[in-house]
Amino acid sequence: MLAYDGMNEISQGFARALFSAFPNWEHLARVANDDKTGANHIEVDVAQDGTDRLLHLSTADNEITIGFEQWHTHVGPFLGITMAESVATAMSIIEDFIAERAVVKVTHRDSAWIVSSLEYVVAPSEPIPNSSTKVFSWRRTYDDIVQAP
C-alpha cells in the first residue's frame, strides 16, 4: 500500500482518487521527492497491453501530468481551479481515455511532429492537410494511421 506521508495535497488527493478507481494500478506507483519543496509526489506508468506504450501519470511540480505517446497535458490549481476540481478533471481525462471515449492523435508531416491532442471519439477533428496522423486508443480499438492529402 502506498504511503501518503510527506506527499503534497495534490499528490494525496490524486493518488486516493486514482487508486480508488483503478486499484490494480497502485502497485505501479513510485514515490519521488521534489528537491525544491521537499514534498513527495507520485509517478505511475501503466503499460498498454500488447505494446511498449505507457500511460504516464505524475504529480510533480504541484500539478497532475497525464501523458501517452507524444501527447501530454497538465492539470492543477495553476489553471485557477481548486485542488478537488484539478483531481476531478484529471480523473475524467484518464477515465475517458481508458474507456475509449477519447483517443490520442499524433500528427507528423515529412517525419516532423506537428501536433498531439486528446480528442473525443464523438467529435473527431478534421485531418491536417498533407500529414500523417497516428490514432491511439487504450484498448487499441480505434488505432489507425490517417494519411491526409
N, C-alpha and C positions, 0 to 999 in steps of 0.2 A: 504494500500500500504506500502511496505517495505521502511524504511528509510535507505538510504545508508551513511548517515553522520557518520563519525568515523570508517567506515569499511576500512580494508586494501585493497590494489589494487586487489589481487586475489579474495577476497570476493565480491567486487563490480562487477568485470568482470564476475565471475561465476554466481552470482545472476541475473545479467541482461540477460546473455545467457540462463540460466535455465528457468527463468520465461517468457522469450520470447518464448521459445519452449514449455513450459508447464505452461501456465498462471494459470491454476486451482490449481497449487501447491503452489503459493505464500502465500496463507493464512496458509499454514502448516509451514512456516519458523519461526524460533525463532532467535532473535539476541542475541548473547552471547558475553561476554567481555573476552579477553585474559589477565589474571592477569600479565603476564610477559611484554607484549608490550603495553597494554592499548587499543589496536585496537579491534574493534568489528569484529566478524565473524558470519556466519550463520550456523544453524543446521536445517536440513529438514528431517522429517521422513514421507515417503509416504507409506500408508498401501496397501498391496496387497489385492485385492478384494477376499473375501471368506476365508481368512486365518488370522492368527495372525502375519504374517511375515511383515517386514518393509524394504523398500529401504532407507538406511540411507546415507545422504549426509552432508558433513561438510567442512568448510574452516578453521578450527582451525589449528594453527601452520604454517600458511602461505603456506598451501597445500590443495588440494582437496582430500577428502577421500570419496570413494564410497563403500558401504557395503550392503550385502544382505545375510541373513542366516549366515553361518560360513565363508563367503568369504569377503574380502575387498581388496582394492588397494589404493595407494596414487599416486597423480599426482601433479607436481609442478615444479617450477624453480630449485629445488634441483636436478632434472634429467638432468640439462643442457639445458633446453628448455625455451623459452620465456614465459611470462605470457599469451600471446594470444595463443600460442601453448598448454600451460597447460589447458586452458579453453576449447579449441577445442578438445583436446584429451579426457578430462573428458566428454564433451558433446557427443562425438562419442560413448564412452563406455555406457553411460546411454541410448542414443537413440537406440543402438544395442540391449541392454537388454530389453527395453520396447517394441521394435518391434519384439522381439523374434528371432533376428538373432544370439543372443548369449544366453547361459544358464549358470547357476551356478551349479557346481558339487561339492559335499562334500563327501569325501570318508573316510570310517571307516574300521578298522579291529579289530575284537574282541571288539567292542564298543569303541575303542580308535580312535580319529581323526588322520588321516594320512595327508590329503592334501585337500585344497579347490582351485577351479580355475574357471575362466570365460572362456568358450570355445565357439567357433563359431559353429553353427549347421552344416554348410557345411564342417567342418573339425574336426569331433569328434576324441578324443583320444581313445586309446585302454584302456580297463579297467585294473586296477591294480590287479594282481593276489591275490586270497584269500582275497577279500574285498567286501564291500557293498558300492555302490555309489548312493546317492540321487541326482537326477537331478531336478532343479527348473527353471521354465520359468515364465516370468511375467504374462502371461495370463493362465498359467498352462497347455498349450498345450503339452509341452514336459515333464511334471513332470513324474518321474519314479523312480524306485529303481532297480539298476542293480547289481545282485549278480555275482561276478566273482569267478570261481573255483580256 
